[in-house]
Amino acid sequence: MKNLNKKCVALYSGGLDSLLAILIVKSLGVEVYPLFVQTPFYNKEIDKLKEQLNKSGLALETARDDKAYIEMLLNPRFGYGKNLNPCIDCKAFFYKKAKEYADKIGASFIITGEVLGQRPMSQRSYTVLRTIEKHAGLIDLVLRPLSAKCLKETIMEKEGIVDRDKLYCIQGRTRKAQFELAKTFGIEEFESPAGGCLLTDTQFSARLKEMLDKKDELNSPVAIELLKIGRHFRVDGFKFIVSRNAEETKFLTDNFSDLPQIRCLNSPGGVGVFLKEPHIETIITAAAILKRYSKKAQNLIFKGSREFIIDVKPMSDERLNSYRVGGDNA
C-alpha cells in the first residue's frame, strides 16, 4: 500500500450498505474507486452494479480469481458457517483483492459497508473484524464508515484523511438507520438486504459438498452453474441433472445443448444432462430416472457423440433415492 493519501478502494457488493459507505467517504473529499469481487457463488449483473454507481459519477472495477477462491473454499483457515460458507476467509479474500487493486492504482486504504454485529460470522465483533484485517495484511487500513464511531480509530481518522465526526455508529441487524441515510443521500432504489451468497443456501451447499472431491467438476464453470438448477443425481460417478419444470427444461435445452443429454421423444417432458458422456449402462439408468419425471413420454432419445432411442420404464422412488445428491429431495 502507498503512503496515506485521500484515495481509497471500496468493496462494493451492490447492496445499500456498501453504497452508503462509498457516498459517505466521497462526500468527505476522498477519491473512491469501487471494486466488485466476483466469485463462482456470488455473481451479480455487472451492468446493473455499474448503472447504480454511474448515478454518483463513479466507475466500477471488477476482480475475479476462481482458482484461488476454490482453493480457499476447500481449506478455510477459520472454518465454515451453518452451511458451506467460509465467511471469515471469504471476507479476507475480498480484502486481499481490494489491496491488490489499491496497490495498482496508488490508493492507501480500503472502505467497506460492514456493520458491526450485522452478520453472525464475519461481522459479529470488533475482534473478528481485526482478525480479517490481519489475515489480509490490512491492519488498521480498513475504514467502515457506517460503524466507525463504534470502533477504534483507524489511521485514516487519526491523520485527518477522513473526519471521524462525520462517520456513524450503526450496529446490529436493524436496518432503520441505513434507510434513513438512504433518504439523506437521495437513494431511492437499492437491493433487498437479503444476502446473495449461494454458499449459505442449504440445498446448494449440500450439492457443492458432494462435489468437493471431484476437482474436474469443481474447476468447471459449467458444473458450478448447473448446481443452481434441477434435480441432481450421481449415476456410476457421473453427474446427471434433470429439469424440474418447463422453464428449466427450456433453460437447459437453450444453454447447454452441447452437453450429452436425454430428452423426451415427440412428447412434452423434462430433459436430463450429463457433464460428460458416460457409457451405455449409465445412460440407460439415467433414462429411467428421467422417465420417472416424464411418465407421459413414450420413448426417450440420447444425444451425444451418437444418438439413439431409449425405451425404459420409470425408476422406482426407492431406487431413485439411492442416486440422489445429498440434500436434493425435489
C-alpha positions as CSV (number, residue, x, y, z in Angstrom):
1,M,0.0,0.0,0.0
2,K,1.1,3.6,-0.7
3,N,1.7,6.3,1.9
4,L,-1.5,7.5,3.4
5,N,-3.5,9.7,0.9
6,K,-7.0,10.7,0.1
7,K,-7.5,7.8,-2.3
8,C,-9.3,4.5,-1.4
9,V,-10.7,1.3,-2.8
10,A,-14.3,0.5,-1.8
11,L,-15.5,-3.1,-1.7
12,Y,-18.9,-2.8,-3.4
13,S,-21.5,-5.6,-3.2
14,G,-24.4,-3.8,-4.9
15,G,-26.2,-3.5,-1.6
16,L,-27.3,-0.4,0.3
17,D,-24.6,-0.6,3.0
18,S,-21.7,-0.6,0.6
19,L,-23.3,2.2,-1.5
20,L,-23.8,4.3,1.6
21,A,-20.2,3.8,2.7
22,I,-19.0,4.9,-0.7
23,L,-21.2,8.1,-0.7
24,I,-20.2,9.0,2.9
25,V,-16.5,8.9,2.2
26,K,-16.9,10.5,-1.2
27,S,-18.7,13.4,0.5
28,L,-15.6,13.9,2.7
29,G,-13.4,14.7,-0.4
30,V,-11.8,11.3,-0.8
31,E,-11.3,9.7,-4.2
32,V,-13.3,6.4,-4.2
33,Y,-12.6,3.5,-6.5
34,P,-15.4,0.9,-6.2
35,L,-14.4,-2.8,-6.7
36,F,-16.8,-5.8,-7.1
37,V,-15.1,-9.1,-6.4
38,Q,-16.8,-11.9,-8.4
39,T,-16.8,-15.5,-7.2
40,P,-18.5,-18.6,-8.7
41,F,-21.1,-18.4,-5.9
42,Y,-21.7,-14.6,-5.7
43,N,-22.0,-13.2,-9.1
44,K,-24.3,-10.3,-9.9
45,E,-25.3,-8.5,-13.1
46,I,-22.3,-6.2,-13.5
47,D,-24.2,-3.8,-15.8
48,K,-26.7,-3.1,-13.0
49,L,-24.0,-2.5,-10.5
50,K,-22.3,-0.1,-12.8
51,E,-25.6,1.7,-13.5
52,Q,-26.1,2.3,-9.8
53,L,-22.6,3.8,-9.3
54,N,-22.8,5.8,-12.6
55,K,-25.5,7.9,-10.9
56,S,-22.9,9.1,-8.5
57,G,-20.3,9.7,-11.1
58,L,-18.3,6.6,-10.1
59,A,-16.9,3.8,-12.3
60,L,-16.8,0.2,-11.2
61,E,-13.8,-2.2,-11.4
62,T,-14.2,-6.0,-11.1
63,A,-11.9,-8.7,-10.0
64,R,-12.2,-12.5,-10.3
65,D,-9.9,-15.4,-9.4
66,D,-12.0,-18.6,-9.3
67,K,-9.0,-20.9,-8.8
68,A,-7.7,-19.0,-5.7
69,Y,-11.3,-18.8,-4.4
70,I,-11.9,-22.6,-4.8
71,E,-8.6,-23.2,-3.0
72,M,-9.7,-21.1,-0.1
73,L,-13.1,-22.8,-0.1
74,L,-11.5,-26.2,0.2
75,N,-9.3,-25.3,3.2
76,P,-10.8,-22.3,5.0
77,R,-8.5,-21.3,7.9
78,F,-11.4,-20.2,10.0
79,G,-13.9,-22.9,9.1
80,Y,-17.5,-22.8,7.8
81,G,-20.7,-21.3,8.9
82,K,-24.0,-23.2,9.1
83,N,-23.6,-24.5,5.6
84,L,-20.5,-24.4,3.3
85,N,-19.9,-20.7,3.8
86,P,-16.4,-19.8,4.9
87,C,-17.5,-16.2,5.7
88,I,-14.3,-15.0,7.5
89,D,-11.9,-16.4,4.9
90,C,-14.2,-15.2,2.2
91,K,-14.1,-11.6,3.5
92,A,-10.3,-11.8,3.8
93,F,-10.2,-13.0,0.2
94,F,-12.2,-9.8,-0.8
95,Y,-9.9,-7.6,1.3
96,K,-6.8,-9.1,-0.5
97,K,-8.3,-8.4,-3.9
98,A,-9.1,-4.8,-2.8
99,K,-5.5,-4.5,-1.6
100,E,-4.2,-5.7,-4.9
101,Y,-6.3,-3.1,-6.7
102,A,-5.2,-0.4,-4.3
103,D,-1.6,-1.2,-4.9
104,K,-2.2,-0.9,-8.6
105,I,-3.9,2.5,-8.5
106,G,-1.9,4.0,-5.7
107,A,-4.7,4.1,-3.1
108,S,-3.8,3.9,0.6
109,F,-6.7,2.3,2.3
110,I,-9.9,0.3,1.9
111,I,-13.5,1.1,2.8
112,T,-16.4,-1.4,3.3
113,G,-20.1,-1.2,4.1
114,E,-19.7,-3.6,7.0
115,V,-21.8,-3.0,10.0
116,L,-20.7,-4.2,13.5
117,G,-22.9,-7.1,14.7
118,Q,-25.0,-7.3,11.5
119,R,-23.7,-10.8,10.3
120,P,-23.1,-13.7,12.6
121,M,-19.7,-14.7,11.4
122,S,-17.7,-12.0,9.6
123,Q,-19.1,-9.0,11.4
124,R,-20.1,-10.3,14.8
125,S,-17.4,-8.4,16.8
126,Y,-14.6,-6.0,16.5
127,T,-12.1,-8.8,17.3
128,V,-13.3,-10.7,14.2
129,L,-13.1,-7.6,12.0
130,R,-9.5,-7.1,13.2
131,T,-8.7,-10.8,12.6
132,I,-9.8,-10.4,9.0
133,E,-7.7,-7.3,8.5
134,K,-4.7,-9.1,9.9
135,H,-5.3,-12.1,7.7
136,A,-5.4,-9.8,4.6
137,G,-2.4,-7.7,5.6
138,L,-4.5,-4.6,6.1
139,I,-4.3,-4.0,9.9
140,D,-5.8,-0.5,10.6
141,L,-6.2,0.2,6.9
142,V,-9.9,-0.7,6.6
143,L,-12.5,2.0,7.3
144,R,-16.1,1.1,7.9
145,P,-18.0,4.4,7.7
146,L,-21.3,3.1,9.0
147,S,-19.8,1.7,12.2
148,A,-16.6,3.7,12.6
149,K,-17.7,5.5,15.7
150,C,-18.4,2.2,17.4
151,L,-14.9,1.0,16.6
152,K,-11.4,2.2,17.5
153,E,-9.9,5.0,15.4
154,T,-8.2,3.9,12.2
155,I,-5.0,5.6,11.0
156,M,-7.1,7.4,8.4
157,E,-9.1,9.1,11.1
158,K,-6.1,9.8,13.4
159,E,-4.3,11.5,10.5
160,G,-7.3,13.6,9.4
161,I,-7.7,11.8,6.0
162,V,-11.4,11.4,7.0
163,D,-13.3,13.3,9.6
164,R,-14.4,10.9,12.3
165,D,-17.2,13.3,13.4
166,K,-18.9,12.8,10.1
167,L,-18.9,9.0,10.3
168,Y,-21.5,6.8,12.0
169,C,-22.0,4.4,14.9
170,I,-24.5,1.9,13.4
171,Q,-24.5,-1.6,14.7
172,G,-26.8,-4.7,14.9
173,R,-29.2,-6.2,12.5
174,T,-31.8,-3.5,12.3
175,R,-31.8,-1.5,9.0
176,K,-33.6,1.6,10.2
177,A,-30.5,3.9,10.3
178,Q,-29.4,2.8,6.8
179,F,-32.9,3.5,5.4
180,E,-32.8,7.0,6.9
181,L,-29.3,7.6,5.5
182,A,-30.5,6.5,2.1
183,K,-33.1,9.3,2.1
184,T,-30.4,11.8,3.1
185,F,-28.3,10.8,0.1
186,G,-31.3,10.6,-2.2
187,I,-31.0,6.9,-2.8
188,E,-34.4,5.7,-3.9
189,E,-33.6,2.3,-5.4
190,F,-31.4,-0.3,-3.8
191,E,-31.2,-4.1,-3.4
192,S,-33.1,-6.1,-0.8
193,P,-30.8,-6.6,2.3
194,A,-31.0,-10.3,1.8
195,G,-27.7,-11.9,1.1
196,G,-26.9,-13.3,-2.3
197,C,-24.2,-15.9,-1.5
198,L,-25.2,-19.4,-2.6
199,L,-22.9,-20.9,-0.1
200,T,-25.4,-20.0,2.7
201,D,-28.1,-21.9,0.9
202,T,-28.7,-25.4,2.5
203,Q,-29.5,-27.3,-0.7
204,F,-26.8,-25.6,-2.8
205,S,-24.2,-26.3,-0.1
206,A,-25.2,-29.9,0.0
207,R,-24.7,-30.3,-3.7
208,L,-21.4,-28.5,-3.6
209,K,-20.2,-30.5,-0.7
210,E,-20.9,-33.7,-2.6
211,M,-18.7,-32.4,-5.4
212,L,-15.7,-31.2,-3.3
213,D,-13.5,-34.2,-4.0
214,K,-14.2,-34.0,-7.8
215,K,-11.6,-31.5,-8.9
216,D,-12.6,-31.6,-12.6
217,E,-16.2,-30.6,-11.7
218,L,-15.1,-28.1,-9.0
219,N,-13.0,-26.2,-11.6
220,S,-15.7,-26.3,-14.2
221,P,-17.8,-23.1,-14.6
222,V,-20.5,-25.2,-16.3
223,A,-20.6,-27.6,-13.4
224,I,-20.9,-24.8,-10.9
225,E,-23.6,-23.1,-12.9
226,L,-25.6,-26.2,-13.1
227,L,-25.6,-26.6,-9.3
228,K,-28.1,-23.8,-9.2
229,I,-30.9,-25.7,-11.0
230,G,-32.7,-29.0,-11.5
231,R,-32.7,-32.3,-9.6
232,H,-29.2,-33.7,-9.1
233,F,-28.1,-37.3,-9.3
234,R,-24.8,-39.2,-9.2
235,V,-25.0,-42.3,-11.5
236,D,-22.0,-44.5,-11.7
237,G,-19.9,-41.5,-10.8
238,F,-21.4,-39.3,-13.5
239,K,-23.4,-36.2,-12.5
240,F,-26.9,-36.2,-14.1
241,I,-29.2,-33.1,-13.8
242,V,-32.9,-33.3,-14.5
243,S,-35.1,-30.3,-15.1
244,R,-37.9,-29.7,-12.6
245,N,-40.3,-27.7,-14.8
246,A,-40.8,-26.3,-18.3
247,E,-38.7,-23.2,-17.6
248,E,-35.7,-25.3,-16.5
249,T,-36.2,-27.6,-19.5
250,K,-36.0,-24.6,-21.8
251,F,-33.0,-23.2,-20.0
252,L,-31.1,-26.5,-20.2
253,T,-32.0,-27.0,-23.8
254,D,-31.2,-23.5,-24.9
255,N,-27.9,-23.0,-22.9
256,F,-26.4,-26.5,-22.6
257,S,-27.2,-28.1,-25.9
258,D,-23.6,-29.1,-26.3
259,L,-23.7,-31.4,-23.2
260,P,-24.7,-35.1,-23.6
261,Q,-28.4,-35.3,-22.7
262,I,-31.5,-37.4,-22.7
263,R,-34.8,-35.9,-23.9
264,C,-38.3,-36.9,-24.4
265,L,-39.1,-38.0,-27.9
266,N,-42.2,-36.5,-29.6
267,S,-43.9,-35.6,-26.3
268,P,-43.7,-33.0,-23.5
269,G,-41.4,-33.7,-20.6
270,G,-38.2,-33.0,-18.9
271,V,-34.6,-33.1,-20.0
272,G,-31.5,-34.6,-18.3
273,V,-28.0,-33.5,-18.9
274,F,-24.6,-35.1,-18.1
275,L,-21.4,-33.1,-17.6
276,K,-19.6,-35.6,-19.7
277,E,-20.6,-38.5,-21.8
278,P,-21.0,-41.8,-19.9
279,H,-21.1,-45.4,-21.0
280,I,-24.3,-47.1,-22.2
281,E,-25.2,-48.7,-18.9
282,T,-25.2,-45.4,-17.1
283,I,-27.2,-43.8,-19.9
284,I,-29.9,-46.4,-19.5
285,T,-30.0,-46.0,-15.7
286,A,-30.2,-42.2,-16.1
287,A,-33.0,-42.6,-18.7
288,A,-35.1,-44.5,-16.1
289,I,-34.6,-41.6,-13.7
290,L,-35.8,-39.1,-16.3
291,K,-38.7,-41.3,-17.2
292,R,-39.8,-41.1,-13.5
293,Y,-40.4,-37.4,-14.1
294,S,-41.7,-37.7,-17.6
295,K,-44.2,-40.5,-17.4
296,K,-46.2,-39.3,-20.5
297,A,-43.2,-39.8,-22.7
298,Q,-43.4,-42.9,-24.8
299,N,-39.7,-43.0,-25.6
300,L,-36.5,-41.0,-24.8
301,I,-33.6,-40.1,-27.0
302,F,-30.0,-39.8,-26.0
303,K,-27.9,-37.1,-27.8
304,G,-24.2,-37.0,-27.5
305,S,-21.4,-38.3,-29.7
306,R,-24.1,-40.6,-31.1
307,E,-27.9,-40.6,-31.0
308,F,-30.3,-43.5,-30.1
309,I,-33.8,-44.2,-28.9
310,I,-34.2,-45.5,-25.3
311,D,-37.3,-47.4,-24.2
312,V,-37.3,-47.8,-20.4
313,K,-39.7,-48.0,-17.5
314,P,-39.7,-45.2,-14.8
315,M,-37.4,-45.9,-12.0
316,S,-39.0,-46.6,-8.6
317,D,-38.7,-43.9,-6.0
318,E,-36.9,-46.2,-3.6
319,R,-34.1,-46.9,-6.1
320,L,-34.1,-43.4,-7.4
321,N,-33.3,-42.0,-3.9
322,S,-30.1,-44.1,-3.9
323,Y,-28.8,-41.9,-6.7
324,R,-29.8,-38.5,-5.3
325,V,-27.2,-36.0,-4.4
326,G,-27.3,-35.1,-0.8
327,G,-30.0,-32.5,0.2
328,D,-31.9,-32.8,-3.1
329,N,-35.3,-34.2,-2.5
330,A,-37.3,-32.2,-5.0
